[in-house]
Amino acid sequence: MQYRYLGNSGQVIPAMMLGTATFAGSTEMFKKWGDTKLPQAKELIKLCMDNGCYAFDTADCYSLGDSELILGEALKDYRRDEVFISTKTGMAMSENPNDIGTSRVKIIRSVDASLKRLQTDYIDLYYLHCYDAMTPHLESLQALNELVKAGKIHYFGVSNYSAWHLMKMLSVADSYSISRPSAHQAYYSLAAREFENELMPLGVEEGVGTLVWSPLSGSMLSGRIKRGFEDIKDSRLSTGGAWDIDRNHLYNITDCLEIIQKETGYSFAQISLAWVLTRPTVSSLVIGAKNTTQLMSNLKASDILLDSQHIEMLDRASQTKLAYPYWHQRFTFNNRDPYSVKRY
């Protein structure tokens, strides 16, 4: 297992962590993702711990808190300082109008509720799960800063923010000399590279680590879908628990994955995960698994070092047409665009 710094912080985390959105499956939405109960959760967590993957990611909204309950119970087998726990708030947890968003009252209540469900005194990394345009950045930041001072959270970050939203939050934190986000949990994969346009350069410039969710785009890069063959039964896509991707674009990627698989012996999923781990700012990948076989296979991707030729092949196969102004920066002024400077 590789180990990396969480952005510019001094916290070291595994290059992969187990995502637990599949735990419980007690709501209609999350049932589509999985329904892992406590005995199987313990098996998955033991396999992670035995292989140096001591980080676990959840959220209060995953099965309306039941994912946190299972994770907290399963982690009782380990010392608290042996594991790294991240969770999130912001999604609606009830019909109460104050039970959604990232207001001060929502954050404070949510942290206390998550601590109770997780059976712990502190959370290693706490995320604002979604951008809340109705709450001032300063209000959220001051609440998070107080929680850091109180020792209830060690670090915090955001998830699914645009670059300008995250940059505004960083600027507000710096202006008031309070704790700033160390991490951004973002969607990024071979099949979805929009993250590279602004969020990646921002992460490099500001020292914000990226925790990647869905690095396989659900089941799309698992090897079950490729040109001329689509096996989607019993997958997230078949149950409506994942999103579809333009097939021509996907097939260009899977064609390339098939070539590299034949040359290296690695699976589609392992190659796809290893590619994401080569990208700037990536601190860790949040991977899910329904069973220990799938989990062990994905964990092995941390040890794969793709050669430069294979990385270039994957870059070309997965590249999409750039939106303005990125095509202008890249090709018209290419010795000064964000992708050509030496830090990249």
WOHUJO-V471233 format. One record per pair of residues at least 4 apart in sequence whose C-alpha atoms are under 6 Angstrom apart, sorted by the first residue. I is the first residue (numbers start at 0). J is the second residue. D is the distance in Angstrom with one decimal. If there is no record, write none. Layout:
BEGIN
<<I & J & D> <I & J & D>>
END
This chain:
BEGIN
<<0 & 51 & 5.9> <0 & 301 & 5.6> <1 & 13 & 6.0> <1 & 14 & 5.3> <2 & 12 & 5.5> <2 & 13 & 4.4> <2 & 14 & 5.4> <3 & 11 & 5.4> <3 & 12 & 5.5> <3 & 282 & 5.7> <4 & 10 & 5.7> <4 & 11 & 4.5> <5 & 10 & 5.6> <5 & 208 & 5.3> <5 & 282 & 5.7> <6 & 181 & 5.9> <6 & 206 & 5.1> <6 & 207 & 4.6> <6 & 208 & 3.6> <7 & 206 & 4.9> <13 & 52 & 5.8> <14 & 283 & 4.1> <15 & 283 & 5.0> <15 & 284 & 4.6> <15 & 285 & 6.0> <16 & 54 & 4.8> <16 & 55 & 5.4> <16 & 285 & 5.0> <17 & 55 & 4.9> <17 & 285 & 5.7> <17 & 286 & 5.2> <17 & 287 & 5.9> <18 & 56 & 4.8> <18 & 285 & 5.3> <18 & 286 & 5.4> <18 & 287 & 5.0> <19 & 57 & 5.3> <20 & 61 & 5.6> <21 & 32 & 5.4> <21 & 33 & 4.3> <21 & 34 & 5.7> <21 & 35 & 5.9> <22 & 34 & 5.6> <22 & 35 & 4.5> <22 & 66 & 4.9> <23 & 34 & 4.8> <23 & 35 & 5.3> <23 & 36 & 5.5> <23 & 65 & 5.9> <23 & 66 & 5.6> <24 & 29 & 4.9> <24 & 30 & 4.0> <24 & 33 & 5.6> <24 & 34 & 4.0> <24 & 62 & 5.9> <25 & 62 & 5.3> <26 & 30 & 5.8> <26 & 62 & 5.2> <30 & 34 & 5.8> <31 & 238 & 5.8> <31 & 240 & 5.1> <32 & 240 & 5.8> <36 & 40 & 6.0> <37 & 69 & 5.8> <41 & 73 & 5.4> <43 & 291 & 5.9> <47 & 52 & 4.7> <48 & 52 & 5.3> <48 & 53 & 5.3> <53 & 82 & 5.0> <54 & 82 & 5.8> <54 & 83 & 4.4> <54 & 84 & 5.9> <55 & 84 & 5.1> <56 & 85 & 4.8> <56 & 86 & 5.8> <57 & 86 & 4.7> <58 & 86 & 4.5> <58 & 87 & 4.4> <59 & 64 & 4.8> <59 & 88 & 5.9> <60 & 64 & 5.8> <61 & 66 & 5.6> <67 & 71 & 5.9> <67 & 116 & 5.8> <67 & 117 & 5.5> <68 & 116 & 4.9> <68 & 117 & 5.8> <71 & 117 & 3.9> <71 & 118 & 5.5> <83 & 123 & 5.9> <84 & 122 & 5.9> <84 & 123 & 5.4> <85 & 123 & 5.8> <85 & 124 & 4.5> <85 & 125 & 5.7> <86 & 125 & 5.3> <87 & 125 & 5.6> <87 & 126 & 4.4> <87 & 127 & 5.7> <87 & 128 & 5.4> <88 & 127 & 5.4> <88 & 128 & 5.3> <89 & 99 & 5.4> <89 & 100 & 4.3> <89 & 101 & 5.4> <89 & 127 & 5.8> <89 & 128 & 5.1> <89 & 129 & 5.9> <90 & 99 & 5.4> <91 & 98 & 5.8> <91 & 99 & 4.3> <92 & 98 & 5.8> <100 & 131 & 5.5> <101 & 105 & 5.9> <101 & 106 & 5.9> <102 & 134 & 5.7> <102 & 139 & 5.9> <103 & 139 & 5.8> <103 & 142 & 5.6> <105 & 109 & 5.9> <113 & 117 & 5.9> <114 & 118 & 5.8> <114 & 119 & 5.4> <121 & 151 & 4.4> <121 & 152 & 5.4> <122 & 152 & 4.7> <123 & 152 & 5.7> <123 & 153 & 5.0> <124 & 154 & 4.8> <124 & 155 & 5.1> <125 & 155 & 4.5> <126 & 155 & 5.6> <126 & 156 & 4.7> <126 & 157 & 4.8> <127 & 157 & 4.7> <128 & 158 & 4.9> <129 & 158 & 5.7> <129 & 159 & 5.7> <130 & 160 & 5.8> <136 & 168 & 5.8> <137 & 141 & 5.9> <140 & 144 & 5.9> <144 & 178 & 5.6> <146 & 151 & 5.4> <146 & 152 & 5.8> <147 & 152 & 5.0> <147 & 153 & 5.6> <155 & 180 & 5.4> <156 & 180 & 4.5> <156 & 181 & 5.5> <156 & 182 & 4.5> <156 & 183 & 5.5> <157 & 183 & 5.0> <158 & 183 & 5.3> <158 & 184 & 4.5> <158 & 185 & 5.9> <159 & 185 & 5.5> <162 & 197 & 5.9> <162 & 198 & 5.1> <163 & 167 & 6.0> <169 & 179 & 5.9> <172 & 176 & 5.9> <172 & 177 & 5.2> <172 & 179 & 5.4> <181 & 207 & 5.1> <182 & 207 & 5.0> <182 & 208 & 4.6> <182 & 209 & 5.7> <183 & 209 & 5.1> <184 & 209 & 5.8> <184 & 210 & 4.5> <184 & 211 & 5.6> <185 & 211 & 5.1> <185 & 212 & 5.8> <186 & 211 & 5.7> <186 & 212 & 5.1> <187 & 191 & 5.5> <187 & 192 & 5.8> <187 & 214 & 5.7> <188 & 214 & 4.7> <189 & 317 & 5.8> <194 & 198 & 5.5> <195 & 199 & 4.9> <201 & 205 & 5.9> <202 & 206 & 5.4> <202 & 207 & 4.5> <208 & 280 & 5.3> <208 & 282 & 5.5> <209 & 280 & 5.6> <209 & 281 & 4.6> <209 & 282 & 5.4> <210 & 282 & 5.8> <210 & 283 & 5.0> <210 & 284 & 5.7> <211 & 284 & 4.8> <211 & 285 & 5.8> <212 & 285 & 5.2> <213 & 217 & 5.8> <215 & 220 & 5.0> <217 & 241 & 5.7> <220 & 268 & 6.0> <221 & 267 & 5.8> <221 & 268 & 4.7> <222 & 267 & 5.2> <223 & 230 & 5.1> <224 & 229 & 4.4> <224 & 230 & 5.9> <225 & 250 & 5.8> <225 & 253 & 5.6> <226 & 250 & 5.4> <231 & 237 & 5.6> <232 & 237 & 5.6> <235 & 240 & 4.6> <235 & 241 & 5.3> <236 & 240 & 5.7> <236 & 241 & 4.9> <246 & 250 & 5.9> <250 & 254 & 5.8> <251 & 316 & 5.6> <252 & 316 & 5.3> <252 & 317 & 5.6> <253 & 257 & 6.0> <256 & 260 & 5.9> <256 & 267 & 5.8> <259 & 263 & 6.0> <260 & 264 & 5.1> <260 & 265 & 5.2> <260 & 266 & 5.9> <269 & 297 & 5.9> <269 & 300 & 4.8> <273 & 300 & 5.5> <288 & 293 & 5.9> <288 & 294 & 5.2> <291 & 295 & 5.9> <314 & 318 & 6.0> <321 & 325 & 5.9> <321 & 326 & 5.3> <325 & 329 & 5.9> <326 & 330 & 6.0> <327 & 331 & 5.2> <328 & 332 & 5.3> <328 & 336 & 5.3> <329 & 333 & 4.9> <329 & 336 & 5.7>>
END
